[in-house]
Amino acid sequence: MSVEARNEQAWTLYGQRQLDRGFMPPVPEAIKWAPWEGVGPGSEILGDLIGRRVLDIGSGAGHYAVHLARAHGARVTAIERSAAQHARATLHHGGETGVDWVRGDVIEHLRAAEPYEAAYAVGTLAFLDPHVSLPALRDALATGAPLVFSVLHTDLHGHGPSTTVAPREQQIRLRQEPAIPVDMFVLVPHLWEDLLTSYGFQVEAVQLLTAPDADDPVVHQLIRARRLPDRRTRISSRPRSQRPPAPHAAVGVGAIVLGDQGLLLGRHRLGTIELPGGTVEAGEAPEEAVVRELAEETGLTARPEDVLLLGTLVDHVGDVVRVTIGAVISHWEGEPATQPDESVGDWRWCPLDDLPSELFECSAQILTAWRPGLPIDHPPAHFTSYARRTTPSSGRKP
């Protein structure tokens, strides 16, 4: 059974249970992009919608479509594949002015639709293959139209997002009812950003929405993008010779800082968990780059002689060769803390036997080059080990 068919069955079962209960959510005063009240922005991030054609992707009970029509003057097309969910919406709001209720497949709908001036989805884009949904949305959105959607990032079990575009089983939960299995694309933020960029969108913001209860591990992503103009056809030029152009590469460093409480890891603003590190600047030795990046990102200080270079990892990101030098810091001073204007912060010590699942690819590659026995999956990379020199045990400088 396809992902789409399985999810349609799941949402039809969910919708039927809600019909049987007679439950219908009230028309809200604003869109809730995550399940909690008062978390994140509201409908205003869609911009001015008066008189504009707006697509509600996977409209469910239809309460958000009605809200946008009533409060913002939008002309909303609310499309829903599940028969039971569509029935819930039309039973309660079938005569609503400004809303066109459509039951069907959103991809098929987009192929024949007039251009929309905005599109949004509350959780529902995670149930569609982004390699199918994003190009269909690009083709059906007017130039400059916003696409705003929320998707799951971390689930109830603390299972974080994936670095590969593949569905995984999650569950729809309804109180006092058996959980309903579904297939979802739960992706790290930078992967959503890469996908959107490759399919003709400009990503304007990615925001992580966390539960107000500190004991609740669930996190949602709120992604704001905009449909870019079509690229103009370029005129190609002839090369002077058959010699290929010089290869392009990105060169960076990643630092392993292992203390008594575990491994030092931080969270990037796009959601991934990373080692301290960054780009090697022109004329900079790798050891100097490690020390500089460590200080800039964490506030810890070390000396170049405290740096043990492990070796070079080489892989590809698109057409770019990525060269990453892994290193171990043997001694350091200070306490790690989030630094102003840095993209990585929230530094924490993580036990090696309990590493988080949403590791950035480069960090994962460095860690398995350092200790091959660590249970970490990541894209393949070619590792060349450097000659090891004698170094003291890792730890804080006295």
Secondary structure, DSSP 8 states (H G I E B T S, - for coil): --HHHHHHHHHHHHHHHHHHHT------SS--SSSSTT-S--GGGG---TT-EEEEET-TT-HHHHHHHHHH--EEEEEE--HHHHHHHHHHHTT-TTEEEEES-HHHHHHHS--BSEEEEESGGGGS-HHHHHHHHHHHB-TT-EEEEEEEEE-TT----BSSS--EEEEE--TTS--EEEEE--B-HHHHHHHHHHTTEEEEEEEEEE-SSTT---EEEEEEEEE------------SSS------EEEEEEEE-EETTEEEEEEETTS-EE-SEEE--TT--HHHHHHHHHHHHH--B--GGGEEEEEEEEEEETTEEEEEEEEEE---BS-----TT-SEEEEEEE-GGG--S-B-HHHHHHHHHH-TTS-------EEEE-------------
